[in-house]
């Protein structure tokens, strides 16, 4: 189990709208450049720097595309 916060982006649920990327205050999300099974270029986490603020989660219009793990909270 990680001791730092991080987002999990379920690539096949992401529609590539970019709202999470634009909203992230730490700029740790980016476009993957790859297509998912639905034909969308999905977002991905850079691998470090997430503060666990949940802003990406709250800006995402897809209910199952992003979860945020924070050691002091349960996943959203």
Secondary structure as GFF3:
##gff-version 3
##sequence-region A 1 76
A	DSSP	beta_strand	6	9	.	.	.	ID=ss1
A	DSSP	alpha_helix	19	23	.	.	.	ID=ss2
A	DSSP	beta_strand	29	35	.	.	.	ID=ss3
A	DSSP	beta_strand	41	45	.	.	.	ID=ss4
A	DSSP	alpha_helix	55	59	.	.	.	ID=ss5
A	DSSP	beta_strand	66	69	.	.	.	ID=ss6
###
